[in-house]
Amino acid sequence: MSAKAFKGAFGLIEPKLKESNYTPRARVLIGTVEGDIHDIGKNIVVALLQGNGYEVHDAGVDITPQKFVELAQSLKPNVLGMSALLTTTITKMKDTIIALDSAGLRGSVKVIIGGSCASKEYADQIGADAFGQNAGDAINILKTCFHKEI
């Protein structure tokens, strides 16, 4: 409920921020991988990122590797965050990294993975830049990558 309340409030604040000299710390594209419709954790990460000064584009759930690539091409994010709750869908994270590489985008976007079935070991195995165990980790990882104050 708190993530929904924040999203509603931020929807009112965001246009005012864009009218001012507000410069986001970084642009983040985030979504739940193909075959998975779980989004509670992702939604909390989105709310925390927005509250900490990041421009966030939430792709939603059940996002195919190709859709992540298309969105990365159009939005040009600094960071791509992927979430998976189901062990049967975690391989889509690797598929997305391969698709980013094939599209020539891998060098321009940091990939962070999270979700209950993900791990630091899996992040290393598939070539992700980082793993976040929880929403707080996501904030700390991005703050480490992007020290720019807002």
N, C-alpha and C positions, 0 to 999 in steps of 0.2 A: 504494500500500500504506500509506503514511504517513497519508493521509486516512482510510482505513478503520480504522487503529489508533487514531487520534485519536477517531474517532466512537465506537468501542467504549469507550474510556477515558472519554470525556466522558459517555457514557450512564450510567456508574457515578457520576460526580461530580455531574451535573446535579441529581439528586434532593436531594443534600446542600446544594447551593447554594440551591435553592428553599426549604429548611427554615430557612436563615439569613436574615440581613438583606440578602442579595444583591439588588441592583436592576440590571437590565440597562441598558446605555447607551441602547438603542433596540430596537424590535421590527422584524425584517426578514423579509419574505416573498421567497423566491427560487425561480426555476424556469427550466427550458429551454423555449423557446417551442414552440408547436404545429408538428408535422412534424419536429422535431429530437429525437433521442434521445441526443445526446452530453452527458455530464455530468462528465467528469473535471475540467475547469476549475471548473465550478459547485461540485463537491464540495470542491475545495481552498478556494474562497472561503467555503463554509459552515464548514469546519473552522477557518479563520483568524478568521472573525467570531465564532464561539463562543469560541475561545481568547482573544479580545480583549474579551469581556464583552457581546456582543450576543445577544439572544434571537432565534434563527433558526428559521423555519418553512420547511422545504424541500418545495416542492410536487412536485418530481421533474422528469420530462421530458415532452415532448409536451403542454404545458399550453396549452389554448385561451385566447383572450382572455376569454371568459365565465367560465372556471374561475378565472383570475386575479382577476376582478371578484368572484366569489363568495367566494373566500378573503380578499380584501381587506375585504369587507363583514363577514365573521365574525371575522377575526383583528385587524383594525384596525392594520395595520403602519404604522410611521413611514416605512419604505422598502420599495419593491418593486424587486427586482433581476431582470433578465431576461438570459438568455444565449442565443446562437445561434452555431452553428459553420457551418451551411450557408447559403450565399447565397440559396438558394431559400426559406428560412424567416425571414429577417430582417424581412420586411414584417409579420410577426405582432407585432413590437415596436410598430410604429406602430398596428396594429389594437388592441392592448391599451391603449395610451394613449388612443385614441379611445373605447374601451369604458369605461375608467375615468372619462373626462370625461362620457360619456353617463349614467353611473351616479351622477354628482355626487361622485366620490371624488378626482378629480385634485388638488384643492386641499389635501387632507389627507395625501397620500403623495408622497414624493420618489421619482422613477423614475431608476434607474441601469441602464445597459445595458453589456453586455460580450460578448466572444466574438471569435473570429478574423475574422469578417466585419463586425463593427461598427467604428465610428470616432467620433471627436469630431464630425466633420462630420455624420454620420448622426444622432447624438444631438441635435444642434442642429436638424437638419431636421425630426425627428419630435416635438420638444418634450420630450425627456428632460431631466432635470436634470443628469445627469452621464454620463460614459463612463469605464469603467475598462479599461485595456489588459491588466491582469493582476491577480492576487489581491491583491498589495500595494497597488495603486491603490484597490481596493475598501475596504480598511481605512483608507487615508489619506482618502478621500472621506468616509467615515462619521465619522471622527474630526473632520474639519473641520465637519461638520454638527452633531455631537453631542459637545460638549466635556465632558459630564458624566463625572466620574471614578467608578469603581466601588470 
